[in-house]
Amino acid sequence: MHVTADRDVCVGAGQCVRAAPDVFDQDEEGIVLVLRQQAGDDRREITEEAAAVCPSGAVRLT
C-alpha cells in the first residue's frame, strides 16, 4: 500500500502519529510527515486506522 499525506490539508491533530507512529510523524509545526511511503501487510491495519481517524482527510492510501 502506498502512503501519502497532503501537508496543505493537514490540521496537525496528530491522530495519524498516534495510530501509526512508525509510519507518520509531525514536523515542528505539527504538520504530518510520512516516514514510510510503502506500508506492508504488517502495517496495513494501523495505517488504515491512521487514514480513518485523520480529521482533515490529509492521509491517503492507494
CNS distance restraints for C-alpha pairs under 8 A (distance, minus, plus):
assign (resid   1 and name CA) (resid  38 and name CA) 5.68 0.50 0.50
assign (resid   1 and name CA) (resid  39 and name CA) 5.30 0.50 0.50
assign (resid   1 and name CA) (resid  40 and name CA) 6.44 0.50 0.50
assign (resid   1 and name CA) (resid  44 and name CA) 7.55 0.50 0.50
assign (resid   1 and name CA) (resid  61 and name CA) 6.44 0.50 0.50
assign (resid   1 and name CA) (resid  62 and name CA) 5.69 0.50 0.50
assign (resid   2 and name CA) (resid  37 and name CA) 5.62 0.50 0.50
assign (resid   2 and name CA) (resid  38 and name CA) 4.75 0.50 0.50
assign (resid   2 and name CA) (resid  39 and name CA) 6.42 0.50 0.50
assign (resid   2 and name CA) (resid  61 and name CA) 5.63 0.50 0.50
assign (resid   2 and name CA) (resid  62 and name CA) 5.14 0.50 0.50
assign (resid   3 and name CA) (resid  34 and name CA) 7.35 0.50 0.50
assign (resid   3 and name CA) (resid  36 and name CA) 7.14 0.50 0.50
assign (resid   3 and name CA) (resid  37 and name CA) 4.75 0.50 0.50
assign (resid   3 and name CA) (resid  38 and name CA) 5.89 0.50 0.50
assign (resid   3 and name CA) (resid  39 and name CA) 6.86 0.50 0.50
assign (resid   3 and name CA) (resid  59 and name CA) 7.37 0.50 0.50
assign (resid   3 and name CA) (resid  60 and name CA) 5.96 0.50 0.50
assign (resid   3 and name CA) (resid  61 and name CA) 4.91 0.50 0.50
assign (resid   3 and name CA) (resid  62 and name CA) 6.77 0.50 0.50
assign (resid   4 and name CA) (resid  34 and name CA) 6.67 0.50 0.50
assign (resid   4 and name CA) (resid  37 and name CA) 6.52 0.50 0.50
assign (resid   4 and name CA) (resid  59 and name CA) 5.96 0.50 0.50
assign (resid   4 and name CA) (resid  60 and name CA) 5.19 0.50 0.50
assign (resid   4 and name CA) (resid  61 and name CA) 6.50 0.50 0.50
assign (resid   5 and name CA) (resid  10 and name CA) 7.82 0.50 0.50
assign (resid   5 and name CA) (resid  32 and name CA) 6.98 0.50 0.50
assign (resid   5 and name CA) (resid  33 and name CA) 7.42 0.50 0.50
assign (resid   5 and name CA) (resid  34 and name CA) 6.78 0.50 0.50
assign (resid   5 and name CA) (resid  58 and name CA) 5.11 0.50 0.50
assign (resid   5 and name CA) (resid  59 and name CA) 4.35 0.50 0.50
assign (resid   5 and name CA) (resid  60 and name CA) 5.82 0.50 0.50
assign (resid   6 and name CA) (resid  10 and name CA) 6.35 0.50 0.50
assign (resid   6 and name CA) (resid  58 and name CA) 4.84 0.50 0.50
assign (resid   6 and name CA) (resid  59 and name CA) 6.63 0.50 0.50
assign (resid   6 and name CA) (resid  60 and name CA) 7.99 0.50 0.50
assign (resid   7 and name CA) (resid  31 and name CA) 6.31 0.50 0.50
assign (resid   7 and name CA) (resid  32 and name CA) 6.18 0.50 0.50
assign (resid   7 and name CA) (resid  33 and name CA) 7.81 0.50 0.50
assign (resid   7 and name CA) (resid  58 and name CA) 6.93 0.50 0.50
assign (resid   9 and name CA) (resid  56 and name CA) 6.38 0.50 0.50
assign (resid   9 and name CA) (resid  57 and name CA) 7.44 0.50 0.50
assign (resid   9 and name CA) (resid  58 and name CA) 5.47 0.50 0.50
assign (resid  10 and name CA) (resid  31 and name CA) 6.06 0.50 0.50
assign (resid  10 and name CA) (resid  32 and name CA) 6.53 0.50 0.50
assign (resid  10 and name CA) (resid  56 and name CA) 5.95 0.50 0.50
assign (resid  10 and name CA) (resid  57 and name CA) 7.59 0.50 0.50
assign (resid  10 and name CA) (resid  58 and name CA) 5.31 0.50 0.50
assign (resid  11 and name CA) (resid  30 and name CA) 7.95 0.50 0.50
assign (resid  11 and name CA) (resid  31 and name CA) 6.86 0.50 0.50
assign (resid  11 and name CA) (resid  55 and name CA) 7.85 0.50 0.50
assign (resid  11 and name CA) (resid  56 and name CA) 6.40 0.50 0.50
assign (resid  12 and name CA) (resid  26 and name CA) 7.61 0.50 0.50
assign (resid  12 and name CA) (resid  29 and name CA) 7.74 0.50 0.50
assign (resid  12 and name CA) (resid  30 and name CA) 4.74 0.50 0.50
assign (resid  12 and name CA) (resid  31 and name CA) 4.89 0.50 0.50
assign (resid  12 and name CA) (resid  32 and name CA) 6.64 0.50 0.50
assign (resid  13 and name CA) (resid  30 and name CA) 7.58 0.50 0.50
assign (resid  13 and name CA) (resid  54 and name CA) 7.71 0.50 0.50
assign (resid  13 and name CA) (resid  55 and name CA) 7.42 0.50 0.50
assign (resid  14 and name CA) (resid  18 and name CA) 6.44 0.50 0.50
assign (resid  14 and name CA) (resid  26 and name CA) 7.21 0.50 0.50
assign (resid  14 and name CA) (resid  30 and name CA) 7.29 0.50 0.50
assign (resid  14 and name CA) (resid  32 and name CA) 7.47 0.50 0.50
assign (resid  15 and name CA) (resid  19 and name CA) 6.18 0.50 0.50
assign (resid  15 and name CA) (resid  50 and name CA) 6.57 0.50 0.50
assign (resid  15 and name CA) (resid  53 and name CA) 6.27 0.50 0.50
assign (resid  15 and name CA) (resid  54 and name CA) 5.96 0.50 0.50
assign (resid  15 and name CA) (resid  55 and name CA) 7.99 0.50 0.50
assign (resid  16 and name CA) (resid  20 and name CA) 5.90 0.50 0.50
assign (resid  16 and name CA) (resid  21 and name CA) 7.36 0.50 0.50
assign (resid  16 and name CA) (resid  24 and name CA) 6.27 0.50 0.50
assign (resid  16 and name CA) (resid  25 and name CA) 7.87 0.50 0.50
assign (resid  16 and name CA) (resid  32 and name CA) 8.00 0.50 0.50
assign (resid  16 and name CA) (resid  47 and name CA) 7.95 0.50 0.50
assign (resid  16 and name CA) (resid  49 and name CA) 7.92 0.50 0.50
assign (resid  16 and name CA) (resid  50 and name CA) 4.34 0.50 0.50
assign (resid  16 and name CA) (resid  51 and name CA) 6.79 0.50 0.50
assign (resid  16 and name CA) (resid  53 and name CA) 7.04 0.50 0.50
assign (resid  16 and name CA) (resid  54 and name CA) 6.22 0.50 0.50
assign (resid  16 and name CA) (resid  59 and name CA) 7.90 0.50 0.50
assign (resid  17 and name CA) (resid  21 and name CA) 4.53 0.50 0.50
assign (resid  17 and name CA) (resid  22 and name CA) 7.84 0.50 0.50
assign (resid  17 and name CA) (resid  23 and name CA) 7.50 0.50 0.50
assign (resid  17 and name CA) (resid  24 and name CA) 5.08 0.50 0.50
assign (resid  17 and name CA) (resid  25 and name CA) 5.47 0.50 0.50
assign (resid  17 and name CA) (resid  26 and name CA) 7.41 0.50 0.50
assign (resid  17 and name CA) (resid  50 and name CA) 7.46 0.50 0.50
assign (resid  18 and name CA) (resid  50 and name CA) 7.83 0.50 0.50
assign (resid  19 and name CA) (resid  46 and name CA) 5.93 0.50 0.50
assign (resid  19 and name CA) (resid  47 and name CA) 7.27 0.50 0.50
assign (resid  19 and name CA) (resid  49 and name CA) 6.42 0.50 0.50
assign (resid  19 and name CA) (resid  50 and name CA) 5.13 0.50 0.50
assign (resid  20 and name CA) (resid  24 and name CA) 6.15 0.50 0.50
assign (resid  20 and name CA) (resid  46 and name CA) 5.46 0.50 0.50
assign (resid  20 and name CA) (resid  47 and name CA) 5.92 0.50 0.50
assign (resid  20 and name CA) (resid  49 and name CA) 7.98 0.50 0.50
assign (resid  20 and name CA) (resid  50 and name CA) 6.21 0.50 0.50
assign (resid  21 and name CA) (resid  25 and name CA) 6.42 0.50 0.50
assign (resid  22 and name CA) (resid  35 and name CA) 6.93 0.50 0.50
assign (resid  22 and name CA) (resid  36 and name CA) 7.64 0.50 0.50
assign (resid  23 and name CA) (resid  34 and name CA) 6.12 0.50 0.50
assign (resid  23 and name CA) (resid  35 and name CA) 4.99 0.50 0.50
assign (resid  23 and name CA) (resid  36 and name CA) 5.09 0.50 0.50
assign (resid  23 and name CA) (resid  37 and name CA) 7.88 0.50 0.50
assign (resid  23 and name CA) (resid  39 and name CA) 7.61 0.50 0.50
assign (resid  23 and name CA) (resid  47 and name CA) 7.27 0.50 0.50
assign (resid  24 and name CA) (resid  32 and name CA) 6.75 0.50 0.50
assign (resid  24 and name CA) (resid  33 and name CA) 5.63 0.50 0.50
assign (resid  24 and name CA) (resid  34 and name CA) 4.78 0.50 0.50
assign (resid  24 and name CA) (resid  35 and name CA) 5.29 0.50 0.50
assign (resid  24 and name CA) (resid  36 and name CA) 7.33 0.50 0.50
assign (resid  25 and name CA) (resid  32 and name CA) 5.86 0.50 0.50
assign (resid  25 and name CA) (resid  33 and name CA) 4.98 0.50 0.50
assign (resid  25 and name CA) (resid  34 and name CA) 6.49 0.50 0.50
assign (resid  25 and name CA) (resid  35 and name CA) 6.74 0.50 0.50
assign (resid  26 and name CA) (resid  30 and name CA) 4.92 0.50 0.50
assign (resid  26 and name CA) (resid  31 and name CA) 5.10 0.50 0.50
assign (resid  26 and name CA) (resid  32 and name CA) 4.53 0.50 0.50
assign (resid  26 and name CA) (resid  33 and name CA) 5.27 0.50 0.50
assign (resid  27 and name CA) (resid  31 and name CA) 5.44 0.50 0.50
assign (resid  27 and name CA) (resid  32 and name CA) 6.56 0.50 0.50
assign (resid  27 and name CA) (resid  33 and name CA) 6.57 0.50 0.50
assign (resid  39 and name CA) (resid  43 and name CA) 5.64 0.50 0.50
assign (resid  39 and name CA) (resid  44 and name CA) 6.23 0.50 0.50
assign (resid  39 and name CA) (resid  47 and name CA) 7.29 0.50 0.50
assign (resid  40 and name CA) (resid  44 and name CA) 6.09 0.50 0.50
assign (resid  41 and name CA) (resid  45 and name CA) 7.87 0.50 0.50
assign (resid  43 and name CA) (resid  47 and name CA) 5.97 0.50 0.50
assign (resid  44 and name CA) (resid  48 and name CA) 6.03 0.50 0.50
assign (resid  45 and name CA) (resid  49 and name CA) 6.17 0.50 0.50
assign (resid  46 and name CA) (resid  50 and name CA) 6.15 0.50 0.50
assign (resid  47 and name CA) (resid  51 and name CA) 6.39 0.50 0.50
assign (resid  48 and name CA) (resid  52 and name CA) 6.17 0.50 0.50
assign (resid  48 and name CA) (resid  61 and name CA) 7.55 0.50 0.50
assign (resid  49 and name CA) (resid  53 and name CA) 6.21 0.50 0.50
assign (resid  50 and name CA) (resid  54 and name CA) 6.23 0.50 0.50
assign (resid  50 and name CA) (resid  59 and name CA) 7.52 0.50 0.50
assign (resid  51 and name CA) (resid  57 and name CA) 7.14 0.50 0.50
assign (resid  51 and name CA) (resid  58 and name CA) 7.86 0.50 0.50
assign (resid  51 and name CA) (resid  59 and name CA) 5.11 0.50 0.50
assign (resid  51 and name CA) (resid  60 and name CA) 6.42 0.50 0.50
assign (resid  51 and name CA) (resid  61 and name CA) 7.37 0.50 0.50
assign (resid  54 and name CA) (resid  58 and name CA) 6.72 0.50 0.50
assign (resid  54 and name CA) (resid  59 and name CA) 6.62 0.50 0.50
